[in-house]
Amino acid sequence: MFAPKLVARGWSEELLATFRLGWPLVVAQLAGMALNATDVIMMGWLGPNELAAGSLATSMLFP
């Protein structure tokens, strides 16, 4: 069995590695939020009852 090599890295390298792993998640989250905002804007154009119904359905679907 081989022992794993321990590499001493600075905090800036760790931060860069974390950003490299995390940026796709950030982009996906922002895209989902933009989609929800677009839905709310379009429901608002339909009328107040439609906006209320859509908001209620969205809150049940995505708690």
Phi and psi in radians as a Rosetta constraint file:
Dihedral C 1 N 2 CA 2 C 2 CIRCULARHARMONIC -1.756 0.35
Dihedral N 2 CA 2 C 2 N 3 CIRCULARHARMONIC 2.407 0.35
Dihedral C 2 N 3 CA 3 C 3 CIRCULARHARMONIC -1.385 0.35
Dihedral N 3 CA 3 C 3 N 4 CIRCULARHARMONIC 2.399 0.35
Dihedral C 3 N 4 CA 4 C 4 CIRCULARHARMONIC -1.192 0.35
Dihedral N 4 CA 4 C 4 N 5 CIRCULARHARMONIC 2.543 0.35
Dihedral C 4 N 5 CA 5 C 5 CIRCULARHARMONIC -1.378 0.35
Dihedral N 5 CA 5 C 5 N 6 CIRCULARHARMONIC 2.312 0.35
Dihedral C 5 N 6 CA 6 C 6 CIRCULARHARMONIC -1.662 0.35
Dihedral N 6 CA 6 C 6 N 7 CIRCULARHARMONIC 2.174 0.35
Dihedral C 6 N 7 CA 7 C 7 CIRCULARHARMONIC -1.919 0.35
Dihedral N 7 CA 7 C 7 N 8 CIRCULARHARMONIC 2.122 0.35
Dihedral C 7 N 8 CA 8 C 8 CIRCULARHARMONIC -1.409 0.35
Dihedral N 8 CA 8 C 8 N 9 CIRCULARHARMONIC 2.029 0.35
Dihedral C 8 N 9 CA 9 C 9 CIRCULARHARMONIC -2.111 0.35
Dihedral N 9 CA 9 C 9 N 10 CIRCULARHARMONIC 2.625 0.35
Dihedral C 9 N 10 CA 10 C 10 CIRCULARHARMONIC -1.361 0.35
Dihedral N 10 CA 10 C 10 N 11 CIRCULARHARMONIC 2.950 0.35
Dihedral C 10 N 11 CA 11 C 11 CIRCULARHARMONIC -1.179 0.35
Dihedral N 11 CA 11 C 11 N 12 CIRCULARHARMONIC -0.517 0.35
Dihedral C 11 N 12 CA 12 C 12 CIRCULARHARMONIC -1.185 0.35
Dihedral N 12 CA 12 C 12 N 13 CIRCULARHARMONIC -0.634 0.35
Dihedral C 12 N 13 CA 13 C 13 CIRCULARHARMONIC -1.206 0.35
Dihedral N 13 CA 13 C 13 N 14 CIRCULARHARMONIC -0.655 0.35
Dihedral C 13 N 14 CA 14 C 14 CIRCULARHARMONIC -1.156 0.35
Dihedral N 14 CA 14 C 14 N 15 CIRCULARHARMONIC -0.700 0.35
Dihedral C 14 N 15 CA 15 C 15 CIRCULARHARMONIC -1.119 0.35
Dihedral N 15 CA 15 C 15 N 16 CIRCULARHARMONIC -0.736 0.35
Dihedral C 15 N 16 CA 16 C 16 CIRCULARHARMONIC -1.110 0.35
Dihedral N 16 CA 16 C 16 N 17 CIRCULARHARMONIC -0.725 0.35
Dihedral C 16 N 17 CA 17 C 17 CIRCULARHARMONIC -1.124 0.35
Dihedral N 17 CA 17 C 17 N 18 CIRCULARHARMONIC -0.671 0.35
Dihedral C 17 N 18 CA 18 C 18 CIRCULARHARMONIC -1.137 0.35
Dihedral N 18 CA 18 C 18 N 19 CIRCULARHARMONIC -0.750 0.35
Dihedral C 18 N 19 CA 19 C 19 CIRCULARHARMONIC -1.112 0.35
Dihedral N 19 CA 19 C 19 N 20 CIRCULARHARMONIC -0.671 0.35
Dihedral C 19 N 20 CA 20 C 20 CIRCULARHARMONIC -1.106 0.35
Dihedral N 20 CA 20 C 20 N 21 CIRCULARHARMONIC -0.639 0.35
Dihedral C 20 N 21 CA 21 C 21 CIRCULARHARMONIC -1.364 0.35
Dihedral N 21 CA 21 C 21 N 22 CIRCULARHARMONIC -0.560 0.35
Dihedral C 21 N 22 CA 22 C 22 CIRCULARHARMONIC -1.603 0.35
Dihedral N 22 CA 22 C 22 N 23 CIRCULARHARMONIC -0.322 0.35
Dihedral C 22 N 23 CA 23 C 23 CIRCULARHARMONIC -1.099 0.35
Dihedral N 23 CA 23 C 23 N 24 CIRCULARHARMONIC -0.595 0.35
Dihedral C 23 N 24 CA 24 C 24 CIRCULARHARMONIC -1.117 0.35
Dihedral N 24 CA 24 C 24 N 25 CIRCULARHARMONIC -0.600 0.35
Dihedral C 24 N 25 CA 25 C 25 CIRCULARHARMONIC -1.176 0.35
Dihedral N 25 CA 25 C 25 N 26 CIRCULARHARMONIC -0.683 0.35
Dihedral C 25 N 26 CA 26 C 26 CIRCULARHARMONIC -1.119 0.35
Dihedral N 26 CA 26 C 26 N 27 CIRCULARHARMONIC -0.778 0.35
Dihedral C 26 N 27 CA 27 C 27 CIRCULARHARMONIC -1.104 0.35
Dihedral N 27 CA 27 C 27 N 28 CIRCULARHARMONIC -0.740 0.35
Dihedral C 27 N 28 CA 28 C 28 CIRCULARHARMONIC -1.129 0.35
Dihedral N 28 CA 28 C 28 N 29 CIRCULARHARMONIC -0.699 0.35
Dihedral C 28 N 29 CA 29 C 29 CIRCULARHARMONIC -1.148 0.35
Dihedral N 29 CA 29 C 29 N 30 CIRCULARHARMONIC -0.761 0.35
Dihedral C 29 N 30 CA 30 C 30 CIRCULARHARMONIC -1.131 0.35
Dihedral N 30 CA 30 C 30 N 31 CIRCULARHARMONIC -0.648 0.35
Dihedral C 30 N 31 CA 31 C 31 CIRCULARHARMONIC -1.140 0.35
Dihedral N 31 CA 31 C 31 N 32 CIRCULARHARMONIC -0.704 0.35
Dihedral C 31 N 32 CA 32 C 32 CIRCULARHARMONIC -1.132 0.35
Dihedral N 32 CA 32 C 32 N 33 CIRCULARHARMONIC -0.694 0.35
Dihedral C 32 N 33 CA 33 C 33 CIRCULARHARMONIC -1.158 0.35
Dihedral N 33 CA 33 C 33 N 34 CIRCULARHARMONIC -0.673 0.35
Dihedral C 33 N 34 CA 34 C 34 CIRCULARHARMONIC -1.145 0.35
Dihedral N 34 CA 34 C 34 N 35 CIRCULARHARMONIC -0.662 0.35
Dihedral C 34 N 35 CA 35 C 35 CIRCULARHARMONIC -1.126 0.35
Dihedral N 35 CA 35 C 35 N 36 CIRCULARHARMONIC -0.759 0.35
Dihedral C 35 N 36 CA 36 C 36 CIRCULARHARMONIC -1.133 0.35
Dihedral N 36 CA 36 C 36 N 37 CIRCULARHARMONIC -0.701 0.35
Dihedral C 36 N 37 CA 37 C 37 CIRCULARHARMONIC -1.114 0.35
Dihedral N 37 CA 37 C 37 N 38 CIRCULARHARMONIC -0.691 0.35
Dihedral C 37 N 38 CA 38 C 38 CIRCULARHARMONIC -1.121 0.35
Dihedral N 38 CA 38 C 38 N 39 CIRCULARHARMONIC -0.710 0.35
Dihedral C 38 N 39 CA 39 C 39 CIRCULARHARMONIC -1.066 0.35
Dihedral N 39 CA 39 C 39 N 40 CIRCULARHARMONIC -0.769 0.35
Dihedral C 39 N 40 CA 40 C 40 CIRCULARHARMONIC -1.139 0.35
Dihedral N 40 CA 40 C 40 N 41 CIRCULARHARMONIC -0.720 0.35
Dihedral C 40 N 41 CA 41 C 41 CIRCULARHARMONIC -1.094 0.35
Dihedral N 41 CA 41 C 41 N 42 CIRCULARHARMONIC -0.768 0.35
Dihedral C 41 N 42 CA 42 C 42 CIRCULARHARMONIC -1.185 0.35
Dihedral N 42 CA 42 C 42 N 43 CIRCULARHARMONIC -0.642 0.35
Dihedral C 42 N 43 CA 43 C 43 CIRCULARHARMONIC -1.185 0.35
Dihedral N 43 CA 43 C 43 N 44 CIRCULARHARMONIC -0.576 0.35
Dihedral C 43 N 44 CA 44 C 44 CIRCULARHARMONIC -1.122 0.35
Dihedral N 44 CA 44 C 44 N 45 CIRCULARHARMONIC -0.584 0.35
Dihedral C 44 N 45 CA 45 C 45 CIRCULARHARMONIC -1.194 0.35
Dihedral N 45 CA 45 C 45 N 46 CIRCULARHARMONIC -0.473 0.35
Dihedral C 45 N 46 CA 46 C 46 CIRCULARHARMONIC -1.292 0.35
Dihedral N 46 CA 46 C 46 N 47 CIRCULARHARMONIC -0.650 0.35
Dihedral C 46 N 47 CA 47 C 47 CIRCULARHARMONIC 2.596 0.35
Dihedral N 47 CA 47 C 47 N 48 CIRCULARHARMONIC 2.942 0.35
Dihedral C 47 N 48 CA 48 C 48 CIRCULARHARMONIC -1.193 0.35
Dihedral N 48 CA 48 C 48 N 49 CIRCULARHARMONIC -0.614 0.35
Dihedral C 48 N 49 CA 49 C 49 CIRCULARHARMONIC -1.194 0.35
Dihedral N 49 CA 49 C 49 N 50 CIRCULARHARMONIC -0.708 0.35
Dihedral C 49 N 50 CA 50 C 50 CIRCULARHARMONIC -1.163 0.35
Dihedral N 50 CA 50 C 50 N 51 CIRCULARHARMONIC -0.673 0.35
Dihedral C 50 N 51 CA 51 C 51 CIRCULARHARMONIC -1.122 0.35
Dihedral N 51 CA 51 C 51 N 52 CIRCULARHARMONIC -0.736 0.35
Dihedral C 51 N 52 CA 52 C 52 CIRCULARHARMONIC -1.133 0.35
Dihedral N 52 CA 52 C 52 N 53 CIRCULARHARMONIC -0.754 0.35
Dihedral C 52 N 53 CA 53 C 53 CIRCULARHARMONIC -1.143 0.35
Dihedral N 53 CA 53 C 53 N 54 CIRCULARHARMONIC -0.743 0.35
Dihedral C 53 N 54 CA 54 C 54 CIRCULARHARMONIC -1.147 0.35
Dihedral N 54 CA 54 C 54 N 55 CIRCULARHARMONIC -0.688 0.35
Dihedral C 54 N 55 CA 55 C 55 CIRCULARHARMONIC -1.147 0.35
Dihedral N 55 CA 55 C 55 N 56 CIRCULARHARMONIC -0.698 0.35
Dihedral C 55 N 56 CA 56 C 56 CIRCULARHARMONIC -1.125 0.35
Dihedral N 56 CA 56 C 56 N 57 CIRCULARHARMONIC -0.773 0.35
Dihedral C 56 N 57 CA 57 C 57 CIRCULARHARMONIC -1.136 0.35
Dihedral N 57 CA 57 C 57 N 58 CIRCULARHARMONIC -0.694 0.35
Dihedral C 57 N 58 CA 58 C 58 CIRCULARHARMONIC -1.147 0.35
Dihedral N 58 CA 58 C 58 N 59 CIRCULARHARMONIC -0.686 0.35
Dihedral C 58 N 59 CA 59 C 59 CIRCULARHARMONIC -1.189 0.35
Dihedral N 59 CA 59 C 59 N 60 CIRCULARHARMONIC -0.492 0.35
Dihedral C 59 N 60 CA 60 C 60 CIRCULARHARMONIC -1.396 0.35
Dihedral N 60 CA 60 C 60 N 61 CIRCULARHARMONIC -0.595 0.35
Dihedral C 60 N 61 CA 61 C 61 CIRCULARHARMONIC -1.342 0.35
Dihedral N 61 CA 61 C 61 N 62 CIRCULARHARMONIC -0.709 0.35
Dihedral C 61 N 62 CA 62 C 62 CIRCULARHARMONIC -2.122 0.35
Dihedral N 62 CA 62 C 62 N 63 CIRCULARHARMONIC 1.405 0.35
